[in-house]
Amino acid sequence: MLMQELAELKQEHRELDLAITDLQKKLDHNQFEVGRLKKQKLKLKDAISRLESNLIPDLRA
């Protein structure tokens, strides 16, 4: 279950990265839209990190 969610979040993160890159290539790109997408991408990265840390066993145990 967690692995599937992690894979979905990583895919969404990659898609956002591509969308940001494509948007920035346009001469008349909307900087506010780029900022919004980057913020969303950062939230996804945080969620991915949390999930990954839940999958790693506690080494102190």
Beta strands, then each sheet from edge to edge (+ up, - down):
end
